[in-house]
Amino acid sequence: MQMGPNVGDQLMVAAHLLWRARKKNSDAYRLAANLILNAEACLCAS
């Protein structure tokens, strides 16, 4: 299975946000979770 460029970008941003979330940034954690769920939906739709 190949990821489209948009999904790869979303996962890269999500990884960065999760890194920031480790410092107790709950907004970054929520945004990362939403990006990961969106990327998962894109992968399942393809």
PDB file of N, CA, C and O in Angstrom:
ATOM      1  N   MET A   1       0.847  -1.169   0.000  1.00  0.00           N
ATOM      2  CA  MET A   1       0.000   0.000   0.000  1.00  0.00           C
ATOM      3  C   MET A   1       0.897   1.239   0.000  1.00  0.00           C
ATOM      4  O   MET A   1       1.847   1.327   0.778  1.00  0.00           O
ATOM      5  N   GLN A   2       0.589   2.186  -0.873  1.00  0.00           N
ATOM      6  CA  GLN A   2       1.351   3.420  -0.934  1.00  0.00           C
ATOM      7  C   GLN A   2       0.534   4.554  -0.340  1.00  0.00           C
ATOM      8  O   GLN A   2      -0.686   4.613  -0.493  1.00  0.00           O
ATOM      9  N   MET A   3       1.225   5.444   0.336  1.00  0.00           N
ATOM     10  CA  MET A   3       0.560   6.611   0.894  1.00  0.00           C
ATOM     11  C   MET A   3       0.659   7.751  -0.100  1.00  0.00           C
ATOM     12  O   MET A   3       1.694   7.945  -0.738  1.00  0.00           O
ATOM     13  N   GLY A   4      -0.412   8.492  -0.226  1.00  0.00           N
ATOM     14  CA  GLY A   4      -0.367   9.684  -1.052  1.00  0.00           C
ATOM     15  C   GLY A   4       0.442  10.762  -0.353  1.00  0.00           C
ATOM     16  O   GLY A   4       0.681  10.679   0.852  1.00  0.00           O
ATOM     17  N   PRO A   5       0.866  11.773  -1.098  1.00  0.00           N
ATOM     18  CA  PRO A   5       1.693  12.820  -0.485  1.00  0.00           C
ATOM     19  C   PRO A   5       0.975  13.558   0.636  1.00  0.00           C
ATOM     20  O   PRO A   5       1.607  13.961   1.613  1.00  0.00           O
ATOM     21  N   ASN A   6      -0.327  13.739   0.509  1.00  0.00           N
ATOM     22  CA  ASN A   6      -1.087  14.449   1.529  1.00  0.00           C
ATOM     23  C   ASN A   6      -1.102  13.665   2.834  1.00  0.00           C
ATOM     24  O   ASN A   6      -0.954  14.247   3.909  1.00  0.00           O
ATOM     25  N   VAL A   7      -1.278  12.351   2.751  1.00  0.00           N
ATOM     26  CA  VAL A   7      -1.300  11.510   3.949  1.00  0.00           C
ATOM     27  C   VAL A   7       0.072  11.531   4.615  1.00  0.00           C
ATOM     28  O   VAL A   7       0.164  11.632   5.839  1.00  0.00           O
ATOM     29  N   GLY A   8       1.119  11.437   3.836  1.00  0.00           N
ATOM     30  CA  GLY A   8       2.469  11.492   4.390  1.00  0.00           C
ATOM     31  C   GLY A   8       2.733  12.813   5.098  1.00  0.00           C
ATOM     32  O   GLY A   8       3.344  12.842   6.166  1.00  0.00           O
ATOM     33  N   ASP A   9       2.273  13.904   4.500  1.00  0.00           N
ATOM     34  CA  ASP A   9       2.432  15.220   5.123  1.00  0.00           C
ATOM     35  C   ASP A   9       1.660  15.291   6.434  1.00  0.00           C
ATOM     36  O   ASP A   9       2.159  15.822   7.427  1.00  0.00           O
ATOM     37  N   GLN A  10       0.441  14.755   6.436  1.00  0.00           N
ATOM     38  CA  GLN A  10      -0.369  14.773   7.662  1.00  0.00           C
ATOM     39  C   GLN A  10       0.317  13.991   8.774  1.00  0.00           C
ATOM     40  O   GLN A  10       0.328  14.426   9.925  1.00  0.00           O
ATOM     41  N   LEU A  11       0.884  12.847   8.435  1.00  0.00           N
ATOM     42  CA  LEU A  11       1.548  12.038   9.457  1.00  0.00           C
ATOM     43  C   LEU A  11       2.825  12.709   9.954  1.00  0.00           C
ATOM     44  O   LEU A  11       3.170  12.585  11.129  1.00  0.00           O
ATOM     45  N   MET A  12       3.527  13.415   9.077  1.00  0.00           N
ATOM     46  CA  MET A  12       4.727  14.136   9.491  1.00  0.00           C
ATOM     47  C   MET A  12       4.360  15.256  10.470  1.00  0.00           C
ATOM     48  O   MET A  12       5.025  15.436  11.490  1.00  0.00           O
ATOM     49  N   VAL A  13       3.315  15.996  10.159  1.00  0.00           N
ATOM     50  CA  VAL A  13       2.868  17.072  11.046  1.00  0.00           C
ATOM     51  C   VAL A  13       2.376  16.476  12.365  1.00  0.00           C
ATOM     52  O   VAL A  13       2.652  17.023  13.433  1.00  0.00           O
ATOM     53  N   ALA A  14       1.655  15.366  12.297  1.00  0.00           N
ATOM     54  CA  ALA A  14       1.156  14.726  13.509  1.00  0.00           C
ATOM     55  C   ALA A  14       2.308  14.283  14.403  1.00  0.00           C
ATOM     56  O   ALA A  14       2.241  14.433  15.623  1.00  0.00           O
ATOM     57  N   ALA A  15       3.361  13.738  13.804  1.00  0.00           N
ATOM     58  CA  ALA A  15       4.523  13.318  14.592  1.00  0.00           C
ATOM     59  C   ALA A  15       5.161  14.519  15.292  1.00  0.00           C
ATOM     60  O   ALA A  15       5.561  14.429  16.453  1.00  0.00           O
ATOM     61  N   HIS A  16       5.254  15.634  14.585  1.00  0.00           N
ATOM     62  CA  HIS A  16       5.814  16.849  15.185  1.00  0.00           C
ATOM     63  C   HIS A  16       4.931  17.329  16.338  1.00  0.00           C
ATOM     64  O   HIS A  16       5.431  17.715  17.395  1.00  0.00           O
ATOM     65  N   LEU A  17       3.626  17.300  16.125  1.00  0.00           N
ATOM     66  CA  LEU A  17       2.711  17.739  17.175  1.00  0.00           C
ATOM     67  C   LEU A  17       2.775  16.830  18.394  1.00  0.00           C
ATOM     68  O   LEU A  17       2.702  17.301  19.528  1.00  0.00           O
ATOM     69  N   LEU A  18       2.909  15.530  18.162  1.00  0.00           N
ATOM     70  CA  LEU A  18       3.027  14.607  19.289  1.00  0.00           C
ATOM     71  C   LEU A  18       4.309  14.876  20.069  1.00  0.00           C
ATOM     72  O   LEU A  18       4.329  14.733  21.291  1.00  0.00           O
ATOM     73  N   TRP A  19       5.380  15.263  19.377  1.00  0.00           N
ATOM     74  CA  TRP A  19       6.623  15.622  20.058  1.00  0.00           C
ATOM     75  C   TRP A  19       6.386  16.828  20.960  1.00  0.00           C
ATOM     76  O   TRP A  19       6.870  16.868  22.091  1.00  0.00           O
ATOM     77  N   ARG A  20       5.643  17.805  20.458  1.00  0.00           N
ATOM     78  CA  ARG A  20       5.328  18.989  21.269  1.00  0.00           C
ATOM     79  C   ARG A  20       4.380  18.638  22.403  1.00  0.00           C
ATOM     80  O   ARG A  20       4.464  19.215  23.486  1.00  0.00           O
ATOM     81  N   ALA A  21       3.475  17.690  22.159  1.00  0.00           N
ATOM     82  CA  ALA A  21       2.474  17.331  23.166  1.00  0.00           C
ATOM     83  C   ALA A  21       3.125  16.697  24.390  1.00  0.00           C
ATOM     84  O   ALA A  21       2.550  16.731  25.478  1.00  0.00           O
ATOM     85  N   ARG A  22       4.296  16.128  24.233  1.00  0.00           N
ATOM     86  CA  ARG A  22       4.961  15.501  25.373  1.00  0.00           C
ATOM     87  C   ARG A  22       5.272  16.517  26.463  1.00  0.00           C
ATOM     88  O   ARG A  22       5.523  16.145  27.609  1.00  0.00           O
ATOM     89  N   LYS A  23       5.257  17.784  26.113  1.00  0.00           N
ATOM     90  CA  LYS A  23       5.490  18.834  27.100  1.00  0.00           C
ATOM     91  C   LYS A  23       4.165  19.370  27.632  1.00  0.00           C
ATOM     92  O   LYS A  23       4.055  20.542  27.993  1.00  0.00           O
ATOM     93  N   LYS A  24       3.188  18.518  27.673  1.00  0.00           N
ATOM     94  CA  LYS A  24       1.862  18.817  28.237  1.00  0.00           C
ATOM     95  C   LYS A  24       1.092  19.871  27.449  1.00  0.00           C
ATOM     96  O   LYS A  24       0.387  20.702  28.021  1.00  0.00           O
ATOM     97  N   ASN A  25       1.239  19.823  26.116  1.00  0.00           N
ATOM     98  CA  ASN A  25       0.489  20.717  25.239  1.00  0.00           C
ATOM     99  C   ASN A  25      -0.711  19.937  24.716  1.00  0.00           C
ATOM    100  O   ASN A  25      -0.620  19.258  23.693  1.00  0.00           O
ATOM    101  N   SER A  26      -1.831  20.035  25.417  1.00  0.00           N
ATOM    102  CA  SER A  26      -2.997  19.219  25.066  1.00  0.00           C
ATOM    103  C   SER A  26      -3.591  19.604  23.714  1.00  0.00           C
ATOM    104  O   SER A  26      -4.165  18.755  23.032  1.00  0.00           O
ATOM    105  N   ASP A  27      -3.463  20.865  23.318  1.00  0.00           N
ATOM    106  CA  ASP A  27      -3.975  21.267  22.004  1.00  0.00           C
ATOM    107  C   ASP A  27      -3.201  20.570  20.891  1.00  0.00           C
ATOM    108  O   ASP A  27      -3.799  20.124  19.912  1.00  0.00           O
ATOM    109  N   ALA A  28      -1.899  20.470  21.026  1.00  0.00           N
ATOM    110  CA  ALA A  28      -1.081  19.779  20.028  1.00  0.00           C
ATOM    111  C   ALA A  28      -1.456  18.301  19.976  1.00  0.00           C
ATOM    112  O   ALA A  28      -1.516  17.712  18.896  1.00  0.00           O
ATOM    113  N   TYR A  29      -1.705  17.708  21.127  1.00  0.00           N
ATOM    114  CA  TYR A  29      -2.082  16.294  21.167  1.00  0.00           C
ATOM    115  C   TYR A  29      -3.407  16.064  20.447  1.00  0.00           C
ATOM    116  O   TYR A  29      -3.531  15.118  19.668  1.00  0.00           O
ATOM    117  N   ARG A  30      -4.399  16.919  20.699  1.00  0.00           N
ATOM    118  CA  ARG A  30      -5.713  16.765  20.043  1.00  0.00           C
ATOM    119  C   ARG A  30      -5.607  16.950  18.538  1.00  0.00           C
ATOM    120  O   ARG A  30      -6.218  16.199  17.778  1.00  0.00           O
ATOM    121  N   LEU A  31      -4.844  17.935  18.101  1.00  0.00           N
ATOM    122  CA  LEU A  31      -4.680  18.176  16.676  1.00  0.00           C
ATOM    123  C   LEU A  31      -3.966  17.000  16.012  1.00  0.00           C
ATOM    124  O   LEU A  31      -4.340  16.582  14.917  1.00  0.00           O
ATOM    125  N   ALA A  32      -2.947  16.472  16.672  1.00  0.00           N
ATOM    126  CA  ALA A  32      -2.239  15.305  16.136  1.00  0.00           C
ATOM    127  C   ALA A  32      -3.175  14.119  16.013  1.00  0.00           C
ATOM    128  O   ALA A  32      -3.142  13.407  15.009  1.00  0.00           O
ATOM    129  N   ALA A  33      -4.006  13.896  17.011  1.00  0.00           N
ATOM    130  CA  ALA A  33      -4.950  12.786  16.963  1.00  0.00           C
ATOM    131  C   ALA A  33      -5.915  12.950  15.790  1.00  0.00           C
ATOM    132  O   ALA A  33      -6.221  11.977  15.102  1.00  0.00           O
ATOM    133  N   ASN A  34      -6.390  14.155  15.559  1.00  0.00           N
ATOM    134  CA  ASN A  34      -7.296  14.399  14.429  1.00  0.00           C
ATOM    135  C   ASN A  34      -6.600  14.164  13.096  1.00  0.00           C
ATOM    136  O   ASN A  34      -7.196  13.599  12.179  1.00  0.00           O
ATOM    137  N   LEU A  35      -5.349  14.591  12.977  1.00  0.00           N
ATOM    138  CA  LEU A  35      -4.613  14.369  11.731  1.00  0.00           C
ATOM    139  C   LEU A  35      -4.391  12.880  11.475  1.00  0.00           C
ATOM    140  O   LEU A  35      -4.498  12.420  10.339  1.00  0.00           O
ATOM    141  N   ILE A  36      -4.082  12.133  12.528  1.00  0.00           N
ATOM    142  CA  ILE A  36      -3.863  10.699  12.376  1.00  0.00           C
ATOM    143  C   ILE A  36      -5.155  10.006  11.972  1.00  0.00           C
ATOM    144  O   ILE A  36      -5.143   9.134  11.104  1.00  0.00           O
ATOM    145  N   LEU A  37      -6.264  10.381  12.588  1.00  0.00           N
ATOM    146  CA  LEU A  37      -7.555   9.783  12.214  1.00  0.00           C
ATOM    147  C   LEU A  37      -7.912  10.115  10.771  1.00  0.00           C
ATOM    148  O   LEU A  37      -8.435   9.261  10.055  1.00  0.00           O
ATOM    149  N   ASN A  38      -7.638  11.339  10.334  1.00  0.00           N
ATOM    150  CA  ASN A  38      -7.920  11.739   8.966  1.00  0.00           C
ATOM    151  C   ASN A  38      -7.034  10.956   7.995  1.00  0.00           C
ATOM    152  O   ASN A  38      -7.507  10.511   6.949  1.00  0.00           O
ATOM    153  N   ALA A  39      -5.759  10.788   8.332  1.00  0.00           N
ATOM    154  CA  ALA A  39      -4.854  10.026   7.478  1.00  0.00           C
ATOM    155  C   ALA A  39      -5.304   8.568   7.389  1.00  0.00           C
ATOM    156  O   ALA A  39      -5.242   7.958   6.321  1.00  0.00           O
ATOM    157  N   GLU A  40      -5.754   8.017   8.509  1.00  0.00           N
ATOM    158  CA  GLU A  40      -6.243   6.641   8.513  1.00  0.00           C
ATOM    159  C   GLU A  40      -7.465   6.502   7.617  1.00  0.00           C
ATOM    160  O   GLU A  40      -7.587   5.520   6.885  1.00  0.00           O
ATOM    161  N   ALA A  41      -8.365   7.467   7.665  1.00  0.00           N
ATOM    162  CA  ALA A  41      -9.554   7.436   6.823  1.00  0.00           C
ATOM    163  C   ALA A  41      -9.169   7.498   5.341  1.00  0.00           C
ATOM    164  O   ALA A  41      -9.782   6.825   4.513  1.00  0.00           O
ATOM    165  N   CYS A  42      -8.159   8.303   5.008  1.00  0.00           N
ATOM    166  CA  CYS A  42      -7.700   8.397   3.625  1.00  0.00           C
ATOM    167  C   CYS A  42      -7.106   7.073   3.158  1.00  0.00           C
ATOM    168  O   CYS A  42      -7.328   6.654   2.022  1.00  0.00           O
ATOM    169  N   LEU A  43      -6.351   6.419   4.035  1.00  0.00           N
ATOM    170  CA  LEU A  43      -5.750   5.133   3.671  1.00  0.00           C
ATOM    171  C   LEU A  43      -6.811   4.066   3.486  1.00  0.00           C
ATOM    172  O   LEU A  43      -6.713   3.237   2.582  1.00  0.00           O
ATOM    173  N   CYS A  44      -7.826   4.082   4.338  1.00  0.00           N
ATOM    174  CA  CYS A  44      -8.886   3.066   4.243  1.00  0.00           C
ATOM    175  C   CYS A  44      -9.742   3.288   2.997  1.00  0.00           C
ATOM    176  O   CYS A  44     -10.282   2.336   2.433  1.00  0.00           O
ATOM    177  N   ALA A  45      -9.864   4.536   2.572  1.00  0.00           N
ATOM    178  CA  ALA A  45     -10.692   4.842   1.401  1.00  0.00           C
ATOM    179  C   ALA A  45      -9.990   4.474   0.105  1.00  0.00           C
ATOM    180  O   ALA A  45     -10.641   4.320  -0.929  1.00  0.00           O
ATOM    181  N   SER A  46      -8.668   4.331   0.147  1.00  0.00           N
ATOM    182  CA  SER A  46      -7.955   4.038  -1.107  1.00  0.00           C
ATOM    183  C   SER A  46      -7.860   2.560  -1.379  1.00  0.00           C
ATOM    184  O   SER A  46      -7.291   2.154  -2.393  1.00  0.00           O
TER     185      SER A  46
END
